Amino acid sequence: MTTVSLDQLQGALDWVSGDMLDNEAVICRQTGKIYWSTGESGILDDQEELPDDIADSKKYVPIPDRRDLGLGNRLAFDFAEQFLADQYDDVRDIFRRKGAYGRFKVLLEQRDLLEKWYVFSNERTLSSLEIWCESEGFVVER
């Protein structure tokens, strides 16, 4: 099995999950190397040249974004079920409008749960990435 760096994988997950650009990242099945790209030419001045066969799905695996891994709103709802059960419906209402994460974090600050949220979110992210890697035939290197 090919080894993939967890730090690089987390960075790539953040990259493809960003809202600003059409960002993509893929992992080479043979080497575990991650290639980053953006739909906007010239954005990454230090961007490495992408391999000519980057579209070959037998050689490269696209890195999913947070929503693909269940790390979008579902993550906040799971947290609310465990730590804000008395305000679960309020949390669901928060995520029905724009700017939800900002309002969610205000609620967490008011309840002194922001640090707990960061730990919960990070642990779930790492676990989801490891499960995804295993399903794609990669081993995660911490």
C-alpha positions in Angstrom: 0.0 0.0 0.0 1.1 3.5 -0.7 1.8 5.9 2.2 0.2 9.4 2.3 1.3 12.2 4.7 -1.5 13.1 7.0 -0.4 16.7 7.2 -0.3 17.1 3.4 -3.6 15.3 3.2 -5.2 17.7 5.7 -3.8 20.7 3.8 -5.2 19.3 0.5 -8.6 18.7 2.1 -8.7 22.4 3.2 -7.6 23.4 -0.3 -10.3 21.5 -2.1 -12.9 22.5 0.5 -12.3 26.3 0.1 -15.0 28.4 -1.3 -13.0 31.0 -3.2 -11.5 29.1 -6.2 -12.1 26.0 -8.2 -9.4 24.1 -6.3 -8.5 20.5 -6.9 -6.0 18.0 -5.5 -5.2 14.5 -6.4 -3.0 11.7 -4.9 -0.8 9.6 -7.1 -1.6 5.9 -6.4 2.0 4.8 -6.9 3.9 7.5 -4.9 1.4 9.1 -2.5 2.4 12.5 -3.8 -0.3 15.1 -3.8 -0.7 17.5 -6.7 -2.6 20.7 -6.2 -4.3 22.8 -8.9 -6.7 25.6 -9.3 -9.0 26.7 -12.1 -7.5 30.1 -12.0 -4.2 30.2 -13.9 -1.3 32.1 -12.3 -2.8 31.9 -8.8 -0.2 29.5 -7.5 3.1 31.0 -8.6 5.1 28.1 -7.1 2.6 25.4 -8.4 4.5 22.4 -9.6 3.9 21.2 -13.1 1.1 18.7 -13.2 1.8 15.3 -14.8 0.5 14.9 -18.3 -1.6 11.9 -17.3 -3.2 13.6 -14.3 -6.7 12.7 -15.6 -6.0 9.0 -15.5 -8.2 7.8 -12.6 -6.2 4.5 -12.4 -3.1 6.5 -11.4 -4.6 9.5 -9.5 -7.4 9.8 -6.9 -9.2 13.1 -6.5 -9.2 14.3 -2.8 -12.7 14.7 -1.6 -13.9 17.9 0.0 -15.3 18.2 3.5 -18.9 17.7 2.5 -18.0 14.5 0.6 -16.6 13.2 3.9 -19.6 14.2 6.0 -17.7 17.1 7.5 -20.1 19.9 6.6 -23.2 20.7 8.5 -23.6 17.1 9.6 -20.5 17.5 11.7 -22.0 20.5 13.5 -25.3 18.5 14.0 -23.3 15.6 15.5 -21.6 17.9 17.9 -24.8 19.5 18.9 -26.4 16.1 19.6 -23.6 15.3 22.0 -22.8 18.7 23.6 -25.9 20.9 23.0 -28.8 18.5 23.1 -31.0 21.2 24.7 -30.3 23.5 21.8 -30.2 21.0 19.0 -33.2 22.6 17.2 -31.6 26.0 17.5 -28.5 24.7 15.9 -30.5 23.2 13.0 -32.2 26.6 12.6 -28.8 28.4 12.5 -27.7 26.3 9.5 -30.8 27.2 7.5 -29.4 30.6 6.7 -26.2 32.2 5.3 -23.4 32.8 7.8 -24.2 29.8 9.8 -20.7 28.9 11.0 -20.2 32.4 12.4 -23.4 32.2 14.3 -22.7 28.6 15.4 -19.3 29.7 16.8 -20.9 32.6 18.7 -23.3 30.0 20.3 -20.3 27.8 21.1 -18.4 30.8 22.7 -21.5 31.6 24.8 -21.6 28.0 26.0 -17.8 27.8 26.5 -17.6 25.0 24.0 -15.5 26.5 21.2 -12.3 24.6 22.2 -14.3 21.4 22.5 -15.7 22.0 19.0 -12.2 22.4 17.5 -11.0 19.2 19.2 -14.2 17.3 18.0 -13.9 18.7 14.5 -10.2 17.8 14.2 -10.6 14.3 15.5 -13.5 13.6 13.2 -11.6 15.1 10.2 -8.6 12.9 10.9 -10.7 9.8 11.3 -12.7 10.5 8.1 -9.5 11.0 6.2 -8.0 7.8 7.5 -11.2 5.8 6.6 -11.2 7.4 3.1 -7.5 6.6 2.6 -8.0 3.0 3.6 -10.9 2.7 1.1 -8.7 4.0 -1.6 -5.8 1.7 -0.8 -3.5 4.3 1.0 -1.9 4.1 4.4 -1.8 7.4 6.4 1.5 8.5 7.8 1.1 10.6 10.9 
